[in-house]
Every structure is written in structure tokens, then in C-alpha cells.
Amino acid sequence: MGTGGRLELVSWGRPGTRVTRLELFYDVVFVFAFLNVTTLTSENLTGVALFEMFLVLALLWSCWSGFAALGNFVRADQAIMPAIGFGIMASIFVLALTTDVAFFDEPGGLDGPLVFATAYLLTWLIKIVTFWVGVRVLSRRRALLLTLPTTGGAVLILIAAVLPDMFFDGTVALGVRLGLWVVALSFEYATALMLIRTEWQVRSAGHLAERHGLIVLVALGESVIALGLGAAERTGRPITWWAIYAAGVTLGIIFALWWLYFDTLALAMEQHLHGVRGAERIPLIRDVYTYLHLALIVGIIFFALGIKRMLARLTDPDVLASRDIFGGLELLSLYGGLVVYLLALVAMQWRMFHRLARRPLVAAGLLTVSAPVLLSLPTLVDLTLIGVVFVVLALMQIGRDRQVRRRVRSLALEEQVALEDEANVFRGRRL
């Protein structure tokens, strides 16, 4: 209820707002979305399929970013928001369910691209209606600047689902559709440059940082699931030491990916963001959390795809694991994903702190220049070399950044203890 007994449709977020359990529940659908994209691409790995995978991930990220911004704007678990969140969740589930027919239709049933595009448009329409509920905070002109461009991108995706098949056939229709997708997504991501003109305010820097950290965890969890699915494809085959060794090394790499982001960097970025004020804040958030976190997620998912393909091969008893050579596209997915991840970390540190992270940059360069040689090496040798690189990288971060790490983590612990003390005082007074 609002003041004077008036019913409020939404409950506005505040500077101390954190992520709600309901938002975590909504992210479950993105677990399925990421997993489905990886699984479907793995079944038919081609250059075009990798490009389609990137486009779908960029579209899913656009959906998620708008949803995360909505949760920062209003409380996701209060008033009418749970119903709105469920509507968005259902639409995104349909998106995830139809990713295999997003670019071409299968005979019989509903038109796949049209269903996919309609679900995408529906997610934005729901979010736009919610944003417009808050016009008393944003003003109508600012709300229009914030919502109209993204709606245009969603409408263009819908056009891409319908028009190419009306005028072209086969490969040409697919090419036109992909081109329209590129234009639509470029349009949507370019509109983030207009955020400063809308005078959009981030209500809680802590919520924003935590929300993005959790979606990175979702992507890393998808890597673990992809690893398990790759090993599970050995149905009817005996387990081998090669597969166990590969799974162990891969888990070590995934842990290193977690460590490089969460141990210090994620905490330091949130702490720095709390101190940024004025016109600099929105561009900084846009660059680090909208653009560069997309690169981080894409890197993880491409790595997961390569891992799934690799484990499926190593569980095949007809393949001599010690002599198995990884294919070019598989290597591109595996190594390319890791290189993109490392470069995203470097770019985040540069944009946030104006500091060049040399060690991840050197590791990315080493993986890139060694790719031609790695094409001729056995798969397990490739994987072992990756494991060595990332273990050394994580250990060097602990050893050489000791003072920075201690300061950042100590401050984070102090904040956590202070919040716990305040919560305990409240509970003792009211509960």
C-alpha cells in the first residue's frame, strides 16, 4: 500500500537493495537457455552454427540485461512484479525452447523463426510496460528514449523471421535473416550509448554488481553441466582413465575461471562503483556490465561447447585418446572462448581502474599464437597445456597481487560484518 492507503503497483528499489531470491529463480531459465544453445550447436558444429550461436547469446544477453535493469529499478519480489517476472520468464523459456529453429523452420507445426521472434518481442513489451509504470520517476520523454529503440530492434527480429522466406530460398534466405539479426542487435546495443541522455539512475550499485556476478556463475555452471553431458554421451561405453583425467583438468580450468573473476576483481569493481558519482557512472556501468560482461559470458559458453565436444570424443573407445587430434572448429571454440574471457577481464580492469592486467593479456596472447601448433597436438596434450596456463595464472594472481587482494577482500568482509550487525539489531528489535 502507498501513502494514504493508495495501492502501489511497484515497490521502488533503493541504494541498499540486493538481489532477491525470486530473481535467482528467474535465472534458472537462463541455465536452460545457455545449455540448449550449447547442446544444439554441438550436434551440428559448423562455422555458420558458431555465428548463429553468438547471435542467440547476444540476444539472450539483451533480454537478461533489460530484466536485470528492471530488478534494479523496482523490487522484483514486491507488489505486481512477481507476476511480471513470471511473464518474462515464460517468454524467455519459449525463446530457449525454440533456439534450434530461430533461423530456419522445420516442416510441420508452428513457424519456428516466427515463434522465436514473437517470444522475444513479448519479453520487451512486458518490460516496457513496467518501465512506463514508472514514468512518475523517469518522465515520459526519458521513458520513450529508454524503451523505443529496444522495441525497434525486437520488431526487426520479427521482420527477419517473416520476410526472407517470402522473397528468397534456402541459403540466401538464411543469409538475409542473419544480416537482419546483425542490424537489429547492433541497433539494440548501440542504444545503450543513449542512456546518459535519459538520465537513467542506477538505484543500487550492489544489486547491479551482484546480479552480474550471479549470471557469470550461471554460465560457469553451464560449463560444468556441458562437461558432464559430454562424459554422459559414453552411453554403452566403458569409462576410461583418459575421460577421468580430462574431466579433472577441465574442472580445474573452470575453477581458475571462477577465481580470476570472483576472488578479487568482482569485489574490487563493486567497491569502486560505489564511489563513482555524476555523469561518469552510467557510461562506466554500460561499458563494464553491459558490453564487457557479454564478452565474458560468450567466452564461457564457447569454452563449454568445446569441452562438451572434447569429452564426447574421449569417451569413445574407438578413438585412441593419446593420438586424438582436436578439429579446427572445436579448437576455435575451446581456445577462442578462453581468449575472449581473458581479454574481457583485461578490458574490465582497464575501463574500471585504468590499469593494464598484463598477466591475463600475456596468457591470451600465448594461447592465440600457439593455436597453429596446437592443431597438430593430441587433444589431451592441448587440454593439459590449457590447465597449466590457468593454474599458473591463478597462482600468480595470489602471489603478486597479495596487497591489493588483502585490501579488497578485507573491505568486503568488513562490509559484510557491518550489514550482519545491522540486521541482528533489527531482528532483536522487531522479531
N, C-alpha and C positions, 0 to 999 in steps of 0.2 A: 504494500500500500504506500502511496505517496503522501505528501503533506496534505492535510485537510481531508484525509480519507480517500483521496483520488487514487485509483488503481494505476500503477506504473507498469507499462508493458515490458520494460527492461530495467536492469539494475546496472548503473554505470560503474566501470572499473575505476580504480584509484591507484596512486603511486605504489602502494604496497601490495597490490594484487598479485597472486601467484597462480600457477596452473591448477585447474580443478581436476578432480577425478573423472568428471564427465568428459573433459577434453581428452584425457588419456584413453577413455573408452572409445571416443570417436576415432582416434588414431589407429584403432585395430583394423579399420577398413583399409588404411594405407599399407598395413602389413600385407594384406591380401593383394592389394594393387601392385605393390613392388614385386611380390612373389610371382604373380601372374605374368607380369611383363617379362621377368627373367625366364620363367619356365617356357613361355611361348616362343621367345627369341631363341632359346637353347634348342628347341625342336627343329628349327629351320634357320641355322646361322648363316647369314649372307651379309654382304655389305649394306644392301638396302634394308635388311631386317635390323641391323645395328642402328642405322639412321632413323628408322621408324621408332625404335626403342627410345632413342634420345628425345624425339619429338613428344612421345607419350609421357616420358618422365618430366619434360619441361611443362607440359600441360597439367600433369598431376601436381607439380610443384606450385603452379599458378593457383590451382584450386586450394591447395593446403595453405599457401601464404595468405590468401584472402580470408580463409577460415581462422587462421592464427591472429590476423589483424582484428577480426571481429571479436575474438575472445579477449583481446587487449582493450577493446573499445567498451564492451559490455560484459558482465559476468555470465559465463556460459551455463551456469547451473541455477540461475535465478529467473523468476518471472516466466516470460514466454520463451526464453532462449533454449531450454531443453527440447521443446517441440521443433524449433527452427533447426537446431543442431541435428535432430533426428532426420529431418527432411534433407539436409545437406548430406548426411551420412548415407542415406538411401540412394541419393543421386550418384554419389561417388562410387558406391558399391556397383551400380549399374555400369558406370564407366569402367571399373576394374573388370567386371564380368564380360565386357564386350571389347576389350583391348585387341583381341585376336581378329576382330572384324572392323576395326576402326578405319582401315584404309581400303578394304575391298569386301564385297558382300559374298556370303556363302549361299549356294542355291537353297531355296525353301525358307520358310519362316520370315521373320521381320528383316527389314533392310538394316544390315549391321552398322555401316557408317552413319546412317540417319539416327538410329537409336543412340549410338555413342554421342553424336553431336548434340542431340536433344537433351541427353542427361547432363552434358557439360553446360549447356545454356541454362538449364534449370538450376544448377548449383549457383551460378552467378545471379540469376533472378532472385533466388531466395536471399542471398547475401545483400543484394542491392536494396531489396525491400527493407531489410533490417537496418542497413545504413540510413535509409531515408526516414526510418522511425526516429533516428537521432538528429534530425535537421535542426531541432532547437539548440543543439550543441554545435553543429557544423555550419549551419546556414545553407539555404537551398543551392546557391551558386557553388559553394565548395563541395557539397554532396554530388552535384552534377558533374563537376570536374573529376571527382573521385570514381564515379561509377560508370559514366557514359563510355569512356574509351575501352574499358574491360568488356562491357557489353558488346561493343563493336567487334572485338576480337572473337568472342563466342559466336556471334552471328556469322562471321566469316568462316568459322569452322563448320557451321551448319550449311553454309553455301557450298563449301568444299565437299560435303557429304552428298549433295544433290546434283550440282551442275556438271561435274566432269563426266559422269556416266551418261548424261543426256547428249553430249556432243562428241565424246571420244570413246575408244575401246581399249581394253587391255592395258598395256604398259604406258601408253600415252595418258590414259585417264588417271592411272596411279601417279604419274609424274606431275600432272596438273594438280591433283589433290595434295601431294606433298608440297608443291610450291605454294599453294594457298595456306597450308598449315604454317609454313615458314613465315609468310607475311603476317598471318594472324598472331602468331606467338611473338614475332618481333614487335608488332604493334602493341601487344599487351605489356611486354616487358619494357618497352620504351616509355609507356605511360607512367611508369614509376618515377621517371625524371620530372614529372609534373607535381609530385607530392608536395614539394616545397611551396607551390602556388596555392595548394588547397589549405595550407596552414594546418595540416594534419598534426595531431599531437599524440605521441606515444604515452599512454597513461601510466604504464608500469614497465620500466626497463628490465626489472627482474623477471616479470612474466614473459617478455619477449625473448630474453636470453634462455630461460628455462625451456620454453616451448620449442625453440630451435634445437637445443641440446637433446631434447627427448625424441625429436624426429630423426636426428642423427643416430640415436640408439635404435630406433625402429629400423633404419637402413642397415646398421651393423647386425642387428638381429636377423634381418633377411639374409645376410651373408652366411650366418650360422645355419639357417634353415636350408639355404641353397647347398651348403656343404653336406648337410645330412641327406638331402634329396639326391644329390649326386652319388653318394655312397649307397643309398637305398635302391638305386637302379641296378644293383647287382642281383636282383631277384632271381633265385635259382642258381646263383654262382657262389662259390666259397669266398669267405673273407680272406684277404691276403695281408701280409706284413706291409706290402707296398701301400695299400689303401690306408692302413692304420697310421703308418708313418706320414703319409701325405695329409691326412686329417689332422694329425697333431701339429705339423708345421703350419698348416693353414689357420688353425685356432690361435697359434702364436702370433701370426701376422694380424689377424683380426683384433687380438688384444693390443698389439702395438698401435693399430689404427685408433683404437679407443684411447690409448694412453696419450698419443700425440695431440689429441683434441681436448680430452676431458681433464687430464691430470693438472694442467696449468692454464692452457690457452683459453678454454671456455670460461673459467673463473676470472681470469685477468680481463677478458673482453667485457664481461658483465660489470666488473668493478669500474673499469674505465668509462663505460657508458653512463653509469650513474653520475659521473662528474661532468659530462658533456651537456651544455645548455645552448639555447639560442638556435640560430639558423644552421649551425653545423650538425645538429643532432640527426635530423631526418635524412640528409644525404649519407651520413655515416651508417645509419641503420639500413638504409636501402642498399648500399654497396656491399656491406658485410653480410647482412642477414637475408636479403632477398637474392642478390646476384651470386655472391661467392658461396653461400650455403647450397645453392642449386648445384654448383660445380662439385661441392663436397659429396652431395647425395648421388649425383651422376657417377662420380668416381667409384663410390662404394658399390653401386648396383652393377656397373660394368665389371668390376672385380668379382662380384658374386656370380655373374654369368660365366666368367672364365673358370672359376673354381668348380662350379657345377659340372661344366663340360669335362674338366680335368678328372674329377673323381669318378665320373661315369666311365671314362676310358680306363682308369687304373683298376677298376673292379672287374674288368673283362679278362678272364684267364687266357683268352686267345692273343692278348697283347703282352709281349714281353716288356714289363714295366721299365726295366733298366735301359731299354733301347727305344721306347716310345717317344716319338717326336711330336711336339705340340704344333698344331696347324697355325697358319698365319693370322686368321681372324680370331682364333682363340687366344693367341698370344697378344694380339692387339687389344682385346677386351680385358684380359688379365693385367698386363703391364700398363696399358693405356689408362685403365681405371685407377691404378695406384699412382701413376704420374699425375693425373688430374687431381687426385686427392691431395698429394703433396704440394702441388702448385697452388691449390686453393688455400691451404694452410699458410703458405708463404705470403700470398696476396692479402689474406686476412690480417696477418701481423703487420704488414706494411701499411695497409689502409687504416688500421686501428691505432697503431703505435708509431708509425713511420720508422719501423725497424725491420731490417732485412734478415730473415731467418735463413742463414747460409746453409746449415746442415740439411734441412729438407730440400732446399734448392739443389744442392750437390747430389743428394740421393736421387732426385727426379732426373737430373742430367745424366747420372750414371746409368739408370735404367733405360733412358732413351737412347743413348749412344751405343749401348751394348745389345740393343734389340736385334740387329742383323746377326750377331754371333749367337745369340740365344735361340734363334730359329733352328740352328743346327744341333742343339744340345738336347739330350733326353729330358722328358717332362719333369722327372723328379729332381734332376740337377737344376733346372730352371727354378723350381719351387724352393729348393734348398737355398739357392743364392738370394732369392727374394727374402726368405726368412732371416738369413744372416744380415742383410741390409737393414731390415726393420728392427731387429733386436739391437743391433749396434746403434741405430738412430735413437731408439728409446733410452738406451743406457747413457748415451752421450747427453741427452736432454737432462737426465737426472744429475750427471756429474758436472757438466759445465754451466748449467743454469741453476745451480744449487741455491744461491742467494735470492734470485728472483722467485724461484719456486717456493722457497720457505716463506717469503714475504706474502705472496699471493695466497697461498694455502692457509697461512696463519690468519690473515684478514678474513678469509671466507669462514674459517672456524669461529672467529670472534663474532661475526655477524650471526652465524647460526646459533651460538650460545645465547646471544642477546635476544634473539627472537624467541628462543625457547623459554628464557626467563620471563619475558613479557607475557607469553602465552600461559605460563604457570601462574603468574599473578592474576591474570584474567580468570583462569579456571578456579583459583582459590576464592575469588570474589563472587563469581556468578554460578558456579556449578556445585 
